[in-house]
């Protein structure tokens, strides 16, 4: 990407989008276009087309999405599928129509089969059934990355896709019902510590294995790939390391300083038993993560403490 190029970051107020803006600015890119949801509703095709015709960005980072944890996904299946699929198609198609040089699409590791061989390679996509608790979101993300692939194959575009593992960091969503596991734990243990609660109850049995990537490490990879990667196959983004939810819970409690008991509600769902990405492709391209999990949780907790609006969402 040329330093003076016009770059549109869709979803710049979210955790991933804001990290991409930080990474771009750190690399000397300052011609960055952003729009809030109030200014531009990406689910409205006519508005998106008009925006692209007016601005004609050279490069696009598509980080906008409707996201949430197990509860949010299970209670709003249709909304998660429709909102994500329509906004992806609107942005990607408008970028194509206005001659965008390159687009990066952000997916999610939930696109891979529930029982995929571990660690999950990029080519295991569509080889098995998806996890039911986030199937709608996964189907939308698969559609987005496949549309990018098909545009490349039919029209010779240079659109790439990145599939990150579980992300966390500044500007995360700490909503008590609609957040992902790590920010949810941060809020829960913080409130338990503040109230002096003797026990915190967590969902499932703590056995599922998960991998976590600090969002600024992902953002660095996204900028790196826009400058160095061309290809139809997606690129996994992760650490290559995993731990159980029980271990994660204990680590969050340690960082926050909660001294009470941790109990497990085994009537609640565990979700996918294991999700570890094979990151050998990203490593071979010359990228690796920098932030270890405990340090990343400390940074995320600082963000939670100093961003009360996020804490109330």
Secondary structure as UniProt FT lines:
FT   TURN            3..4
FT   STRAND          7..10
FT   TURN            11..13
FT   HELIX           15..26
FT   TURN            27..28
FT   STRAND          32..33
FT   TURN            37..39
FT   TURN            42..43
FT   HELIX           45..55
FT   STRAND          59..62
FT   HELIX           70..75
FT   HELIX           77..97
FT   TURN            98..99
FT   STRAND          102..106
FT   HELIX           109..111
FT   TURN            114..115
FT   HELIX           122..124
FT   TURN            125..126
FT   HELIX           132..134
FT   HELIX           135..155
FT   STRAND          159..164
FT   STRAND          166..168
FT   TURN            170..171
FT   TURN            176..178
FT   HELIX           181..195
FT   STRAND          199..203
FT   STRAND          209..210
FT   STRAND          212..214
FT   HELIX           215..228
FT   STRAND          235..237
FT   STRAND          243..244
FT   HELIX           245..256
FT   STRAND          261..265
FT   TURN            266..267
FT   HELIX           280..285
FT   HELIX           293..305
FT   HELIX           308..312
//
